[in-house]
Structures are given as C-alpha cells and as structure tokens.
Amino acid sequence: MTKTVGLLALILSALIFGFFYAWVCSTMWGLDRLDPATAIAAMNAMNGSVRNGVFAPAFFGTAPALLVAAIVARHNRPAALLFGLAAVTYALLGVGITASVNAPMNAELARTAIPDDPAQAQQIWTAYSSRWQTWNQIRALGSGLAFILAALGFARLK
C-alpha cells in the first residue's frame, strides 16, 4: 500500500512538473514569436481549455497525494519527511503561485479586449508574458524540486 501511494504521488509530481516545464521551454517562447494579438488570443484559448479532467488530477491532486504518501510512510521517517516536504513545496510554489499570480493574470488577460493597434497589443503581451514567465519558471522549479523530493522519498520506501 505504501509503495502504491508513493508511486501515485511520484507520478502526479512528474506530470505537473512536466506541465509547467513545457510552458517554460516551448509554449511561451512560441507565443512570444507570434503576432501579439494572436498570442493573446491563443493564450486565452489555452487558459480556457486547461480546466479539464485530465489536468485537474495532476494540479489539484499532487499535494494531497504527497501528503497521503507522507502519512502512510510514517513508519519510515526519512521517506515520510521527504514526501511531506514535497507536499509543502508543491503546495506553496505550484498551487500557491498559480492561485496568487498566474491565474489572476490569466483572468485579467481574458478580460482585456484585444486591441486593433499592433503597438498596443505588443505592449499588453510584453507586460503579461515577461511577468507570467518569471512566475511560471519559479513554479516549474518548485514543482521540479517537489518531484525530486518525492523521488527521494519513494527510493527510501521498503
């Protein structure tokens, strides 16, 4: 049971890290190469589509799964501590940053009318993209750290 729960937590951690990482190394760079009005429209479409049953388990389930793994591994203090630390790390740097920075930025972008003036669209996109990417890089690093901690915890399970 402990290994099964630990494996589930590890897999969810890997999935969410990969999700954030993909935005770092391809998605945002690709959007930055588009016409700014197109980039705004594409970002709004992606943000609208991400709220789905495939994404939800990784985003919302990772911290609880890591916490459950810590609890079921309580007989193995090093593993439990690693899973617990992974849970806190992801909750703060993954969910916390998303809820307090990236999601509000996404909502604000969605409420912004896409201007016909290319210079205005460029100004909106540049301000959004640079700030959004900075915070996404932090949450990618945080979720990557949570994954590493979960992997170390899983490796310590008997």
C-alpha positions as CSV (number, residue, x, y, z in Angstrom):
1,M,0.0,0.0,0.0
2,T,2.8,2.5,0.9
3,K,4.6,1.9,-2.3
4,T,1.4,2.3,-4.4
5,V,0.5,5.6,-2.7
6,G,4.1,6.7,-3.0
7,L,4.2,5.8,-6.7
8,L,1.0,7.7,-7.4
9,A,2.4,10.8,-5.6
10,L,5.6,10.5,-7.6
11,I,3.7,10.1,-10.9
12,L,1.5,13.1,-10.2
13,S,4.6,15.2,-9.2
14,A,6.2,14.2,-12.5
15,L,3.1,15.1,-14.5
16,I,2.7,18.6,-13.0
17,F,6.4,19.3,-13.2
18,G,6.3,18.4,-16.9
19,F,3.3,20.6,-17.5
20,F,5.0,23.7,-16.0
21,Y,8.3,22.8,-17.7
22,A,6.7,22.6,-21.1
23,W,5.4,26.2,-20.7
24,V,8.9,27.3,-19.8
25,C,10.8,25.7,-22.7
26,S,8.3,25.8,-25.6
27,T,4.8,27.2,-25.2
28,M,5.6,30.7,-24.1
29,W,8.6,31.0,-26.4
30,G,6.3,30.0,-29.3
31,L,3.7,32.5,-28.3
32,D,6.3,35.3,-28.0
33,R,7.1,34.7,-31.7
34,L,3.5,35.2,-32.8
35,D,1.8,38.5,-33.6
36,P,0.9,39.9,-30.1
37,A,-2.8,39.9,-30.9
38,T,-2.6,36.3,-31.9
39,A,-0.6,35.4,-28.9
40,I,-3.2,37.0,-26.6
41,A,-6.0,35.1,-28.3
42,A,-4.0,31.8,-28.2
43,M,-3.1,32.2,-24.5
44,N,-6.7,32.9,-23.6
45,A,-7.8,29.8,-25.6
46,M,-5.2,27.6,-23.8
47,N,-6.1,29.0,-20.4
48,G,-9.7,28.3,-21.1
49,S,-9.0,24.7,-22.2
50,V,-6.7,23.7,-19.3
51,R,-9.6,23.4,-16.9
52,N,-10.4,19.8,-17.6
53,G,-10.4,16.3,-16.1
54,V,-7.0,15.4,-17.5
55,F,-5.2,18.4,-15.9
56,A,-7.1,18.5,-12.6
57,P,-5.7,15.3,-11.0
58,A,-2.1,16.5,-11.5
59,F,-2.7,20.1,-10.5
60,F,-5.1,19.6,-7.6
61,G,-4.2,16.0,-6.6
62,T,-0.4,16.3,-6.3
63,A,-0.2,18.0,-2.9
64,P,-2.8,15.7,-1.3
65,A,-1.2,12.6,-2.8
66,L,2.2,13.7,-1.4
67,L,0.7,14.3,2.0
68,V,-1.1,10.9,2.0
69,A,2.2,9.3,1.0
70,A,3.9,11.0,3.9
71,I,1.2,9.7,6.3
72,V,1.3,6.1,5.0
73,A,5.1,6.2,5.1
74,R,5.1,7.4,8.7
75,H,6.8,4.2,9.8
76,N,9.8,5.2,7.6
77,R,10.7,8.7,9.0
78,P,13.1,9.7,6.1
79,A,10.6,8.8,3.4
80,A,7.7,10.5,5.3
81,L,9.7,13.7,5.8
82,L,10.7,13.8,2.1
83,F,7.1,13.3,0.9
84,G,5.9,15.8,3.5
85,L,8.4,18.4,2.3
86,A,7.5,17.7,-1.3
87,A,3.8,18.3,-0.4
88,V,4.6,21.7,1.2
89,T,6.9,22.7,-1.6
90,Y,4.4,21.9,-4.3
91,A,1.5,23.5,-2.4
92,L,3.4,26.7,-1.9
93,L,5.4,27.0,-5.1
94,G,3.0,25.3,-7.5
95,V,-0.6,25.8,-6.3
96,G,0.2,28.9,-4.3
97,I,1.9,30.8,-7.1
98,T,-0.8,29.7,-9.6
99,A,-3.6,30.9,-7.4
100,S,-2.0,34.1,-6.4
101,V,-0.2,35.2,-9.5
102,N,-0.6,33.2,-12.8
103,A,-4.4,32.5,-12.6
104,P,-5.2,36.1,-11.7
105,M,-3.0,37.3,-14.6
106,N,-4.8,34.9,-16.9
107,A,-8.2,36.2,-15.8
108,E,-7.1,39.8,-16.3
109,L,-5.8,38.9,-19.8
110,A,-9.1,37.2,-20.7
111,R,-11.0,40.4,-19.6
112,T,-8.7,42.6,-21.8
113,A,-10.1,43.4,-25.2
114,I,-7.5,42.6,-27.9
115,P,-6.7,46.0,-29.5
116,D,-6.6,46.5,-33.2
117,D,-3.5,48.6,-32.8
118,P,-0.4,46.3,-33.1
119,A,1.6,48.6,-30.8
120,Q,-1.0,48.4,-28.0
121,A,-1.2,44.6,-28.4
122,Q,2.5,44.4,-28.2
123,Q,2.6,46.4,-25.0
124,I,-0.1,44.2,-23.4
125,W,1.5,41.0,-24.5
126,T,5.1,42.0,-23.4
127,A,4.0,43.1,-20.0
128,Y,1.9,39.9,-19.5
129,S,4.4,37.4,-21.0
130,S,7.5,38.5,-19.1
131,R,5.9,38.6,-15.7
132,W,3.9,35.4,-16.3
133,Q,7.0,33.6,-17.4
134,T,9.0,34.7,-14.4
135,W,6.5,33.3,-12.0
136,N,6.0,30.2,-14.2
137,Q,9.7,29.5,-14.0
138,I,9.5,29.7,-10.2
139,R,6.6,27.3,-10.1
140,A,8.4,24.9,-12.5
141,L,11.4,24.9,-10.3
142,G,9.3,24.4,-7.2
143,S,7.4,21.5,-8.8
144,G,10.7,20.1,-10.0
145,L,12.0,20.2,-6.5
146,A,8.8,18.6,-5.2
147,F,9.3,15.8,-7.8
148,I,12.9,15.3,-6.7
149,L,11.9,15.1,-3.1
150,A,9.1,12.7,-3.9
151,A,11.6,10.5,-5.9
152,L,14.0,10.5,-3.0
153,G,11.1,9.6,-0.6
154,F,10.0,6.8,-2.9
155,A,13.5,5.5,-3.2
156,R,13.5,5.2,0.6
157,L,10.4,3.1,0.8
158,K,10.9,-0.6,1.6
